[in-house]
């Protein structure tokens, strides 16, 4: 099954709106059987991307603790030299074909539902 993309940068939303969209889309994708998700949240160059990135990571940490998602890997750790990068590839080998594998892209996060 292909990786689905959630673009939280689109339209330059406020943090609250971006997290609401993330909750809604992750829930919908999980119900539809999707396992691999790539979130595009930006990395803060425009001022609000950093806030969305931080809020996204906090939300995903909470989701892991609550057992709602299996794992996530920030883009800066998504590569062969980071434990979290190797771990997410072992759970979802299809992520190895992602163009951001090994690029240390702070603007994305990978999720296994």
JOZISUL-V397828 format. One record per backbone hydrogen bond with DSSP energy under -0.5 kcal/mol. CO is the residue of the C=O (numbers start at 1). NH is the residue of the N-H. If there is no record, write none. Layout:
co: <CO:CO>
nh: <NH:NH>
This chain:
co: <4:5:6:6:8:9:14:15:16:17:18:19:20:21:22:23:24:25:26:27:28:29:30:35:36:37:37:38:38:39:39:40:40:44:48:49:50:51:52:53:54:55:56:57:58:59:60:61:62:63:63:64:71:73:74:75:75:77:77:78:79:82:83:84:85:86:87:88:92:93:94:95:98:100:104:105:107:107:108:109:110:111:111:112:112>
nh: <38:7:8:40:13:12:18:19:20:21:22:23:24:25:26:27:28:29:30:31:32:34:33:113:4:39:111:6:40:41:109:8:9:47:52:53:54:55:56:57:58:59:60:61:62:63:64:65:66:68:69:67:112:110:77:78:105:79:85:102:82:86:87:88:89:90:91:92:95:96:97:98:101:103:106:108:41:42:75:39:73:37:113:70:71>
